[in-house]
Amino acid sequence: MTTTKTILQLNSCCLHEVLKQIKRNCEIDDAPRASKYADLINFALACDWFGDILHEWNTELYNQLENTYYNEFSDVIVDFARIYKHKPSAKDLEAFWNMCVPALQTNNNLKELELIDERESCDETLAEYFHKIMCAVENKETVKTFKVSMRAYRIVSVPQFRQLRELHLNVRLDALQLLKFCELNQNLTALHIMNNEIVGNFDKLVDVCSNVKTFAFQTKRNIDDAEYTPLAKLPKLDSLCIQPAHQTGSLESFFNALVKKQSNSLQRIQIRGAAISAKEFDNLLSIPTLKELECDLPLNYESVSQLRKI
């Protein structure tokens, strides 16, 4: 029986041939550079391995396309770990940042910026380059979405964005810095706080997040859920996502506050990766506006008929 291979099962030589064909197709017409090589850039962005294959196949072209990507694409990811991997020398790194930062600064199409670093420790130069990138883009009115997934990094100063609609943070910062982020961007409609090492309480967020419809957060370990209870008052909250790191049953007060909220608009709740207690579950089912609930059923839960309310 013949089995069909997928592109992920091809070896590097085969992928080099694929890249040759993509490049040939890209060069058929005289489109501007950003759209002309879009297929090649998107291939490299599809997964880390494809990016490595492109870099291996034609390093000069890879570097040229980097400039096009940072300067002309609307959705840009700056992956520090990959950058340090492909630019091993200090000279290469300096040349890259001397290209990248001005390219981002003159990118008038930029709408979404995501900064990623999956390394477990931070290079001493990371804060410098993080700051330079922020200085280059934070005054751009086109940028509506800002994402940071750099769990080992601590934000030194709050970027001065003022026009964000979506903010995703998985980075070390304190509650006052988070509050400042939100004060500067009071048109936020989506707020994702995915780091549970934030020092301080979230209670004042309600005052500056009056437009937030989608709220996601990772709970802290060993906390009193009174810290989260004020968040139930977010006036336009429509969708709630929780990634628990807490004990089962420790969010009963928060869920009860959601039930008692007046003018409730909450329609969707998602609880990932942890069980909830029967009482917590009953509280969630009592939210009158709830239409979608995704979570694990409590052990030995008997009131399955209650699910018909949703």
N, C-alpha and C positions, 0 to 999 in steps of 0.2 A: 504494500500500500504506500503510495507516494504522499509525503507530507510537505506542506507548503511552508517555507520559511518567511518570517516577518522581517522587516528592515532591521529590527533590533538584534536579529540573529546573524546578520551579515558581518563579515570580517572587515578590517579597516581598508583592505585593498578594494573590496567591492564598494565600500562607502566612498572611497576616493573617486571611483567611476561615477557614482551617483552625483557627487559634487561637481564633477566636470560637466555632466549633462545639465545640472541646474544652472551653473554659470553660463553655459552655452545658451540656454533658453533665456536667461536674464539679459544677455547681450544682443538679442535679436533686434530689439527696437532701440529708439533713442530717448527713452523716458528719463526723467531726472534721476539722479543717483539713488535717492532714498527709495523710490518705487522700483527703479531698475533692478536693484539687488535685494529687494524685499524678500523674495523666496529663499535666497541664500542666507540672509540674516535670520529669518524665521526658522530655517532648518537648524541653525546653530543654537537658537534659543529653545528648541523643543526639549532638549535634555542636555545635561552636562557632558555626556559622552559625545554627542554630536558636535558640541562646541569644541571639545578637545580634538576631534577628528579634523575639523576645519582648520584649527590652529596647526595641527601636524601636517596637513596637506599643503597649505599655502599660508605661511606665517605673515608674509607681506600683505596679502589680500585681507587676512583676518584683521590686521592692524588698521587697514584702510576702512574696512567695514565698521570697526569699532567707532571711528570718528563719525561716520554717517549715522550710526545708531544713536549715539549720544546727542548729536546735533540736530537730528531731523525727526526722530520717532516720537510719537505722542505718549507712549507708555514705555518707561525706561526702568530697567533694573540694574543697580550697581551691586555686584556680588564681590565683596572684598576678598573672600577666600579664593575665588577663581582668578581674580586679578593678581593676587600674590603668587598664585600657582604659575601663571603664564608669564609673569614679569619677575623672575627670580633675583635679578640684580638690582642694586640701588639705582643704577643708571636707567635701567628699563622702567622701573617704577616712576622715577622722576619724569621721564619722557611721557609716560602714560598720563599721569596727573596733569602735566602741562598741556596735554591734548584734551583730556576729559572735562576738566572744570570749565575752561572757556567754551567748549562745545555745548555743555549744558546751559551755560549762561546765555548763549545766543540761540538756543532752541526755542523758537516761538510757537512750536506745536505741542510743547510738553504739557500733558494733562495729569499724568500719574507717575509718581516717582517712588520706587521701592528700593530700600537699602537692606542688603542681606549680608550676614557674616555668621556662618555656622561653626566657626572655630571656638574652642573652649576657652581660649585666652585672647587678649587683645594685644596687638602690636602697639608699641609706644607711639607710632606715627598715626594711628587710626583716628585719634581725636583731632589731629591737625587736618586730615583730609576730610573727615566728617564736617568740620567747621567750614572748610573751603567750599564744599558742595552746598552747604546750607546758604552761605553768603551768595553763591551763584544763582540759587533758584528761589529763595524764600520770598522775594518780592515779585515773583511772576504771578500775575493775576490768572493765568491760564491753568495753573496747578490746582486741581480740585481734590486729588487723592494723594495722601502721603502714608507710606507703610515703612515700618522699621522692624526687621526681625534680626536683632543682634543681641542675643540674650546675655552675652558676657560683657557688653559695653554699657557704660553709664553715661547718660547725657549730662554734659557739663552746663550748657546754657540752652534755653528753650528756643528752637528755631522761630523766626518771626513771621511765619505764614499767617495770613489774615483772611484767606478766602477759601479755606478747605471745606469740603463737604463730607469727606471720609477720612478718618484717622485710625490707623492700625498700629498699635505699639506693643512690641515684645522686646523690651529694652529696660535697663535699670534706670529708674528715676524715682523721685519722691512725689507725694501727693500734691505738694504745692506746685511743682513743675507741671504735673498733669493738669492742675487747675488753670495754670497760666496758659497752657496749650489751648484749653477750651475757651478761656476768656478771649483770646485773640481770634478765635474762629467760632463765633456764636451761631453761624449758619450750618454747623455740623449736623448732618442727618444720620451718620453712622459712626459709632465709636466702638473700637475693639481694644480692650486692655488685656493682653494675653501674657502678662508677667505677674506672678503672684508674690514678687519680692518688693513691691512698691511700699515704701515706708510712709505711714500716715493714713488718714481716713478719706473716704470718698464722699462724705456727706454733703460737701459744698458744691459738688458737681451739678446737682439739680438746678442751682441758681444760674448756671452758665450754659446749660445743655437743653434749653427749652425746645429746640428743634430736632433733637435726636429721636429718630424712629427705630433704628436698629442699634441695640446695645449688646455687646458680647464681653465677657470677662472671665478670667480664671481666678477662682477663689483662693484665698490664702489658707495656709495650714493652721490648724489650732486657733481659729478666730471665733469671736462672738459675732453672730450674723447681724447684730445691731448695727455694725459698720455698713452693711449693705441695705438695710431696711429703708433709709431715706431714698435710695435709688428707685424704689417703687413709685415715687412721686413724679418721675420724668413724665411730663404732660402729654407727649406725643408718642410714647413708647408703643411700638407695633410688633416688634420682633425681639425676642430675648434669647441669647445663647449663653449657657454656662458650662465651663469646663471645671468640674469640681476637683479640689485637692483636699476636701474636708471630710469630716466624719458624717456618716449617714444620719440624717435627722437634724443637722446643725443649721439648716436654712429654713426651718419652720416659720420663724418670725418674718423673714423676708417674703416668703410665699403668702403668708397670711396678710401681710400689708398689700400685696398685689390683689388679693381677693377683696379687701375693704376699700381699695382705691376708687374714688368717685370719678366719673367721666372716663372710664377705662377704655382704652383703644387697643389693648394687647390682644393679638390674634395668634401669634406663633411663639412657642417655647421649645427650645432644644437643650437637653442636658446630656453632655457627652462623657462617657468614660467612668461613670460612677453610679452606684445604686442610690435611690432615695427611699425614705421611709414611707410607710403606708399613710401616715398623717400628712407628710409633705405632698404625696400624690393626691390625696383627697383635697387638699388646699388648692392644688393646681386645677383639678377638675371643677372646682367651685368658681373659677374665674368666668364670669358670664359671657365675655366676648371671645373666649378662646376657641379657635377653630382647628389649630394644629398643635399636637404635643408629641415630641419625640424624646423618649427616655426609656430606661429599663424598668419593667414592672417590679414593684417591691416583692420580696420573697413571700410566698403564701398569701398573696393578695386575693381577697375573696369577692370584692365588689366590682367585678369586671363589667357588670351591667352599667356602672356609672360612665363607662366610656362612650355610651350612646349620647351623652350630653354634647360631645364635641362634634 
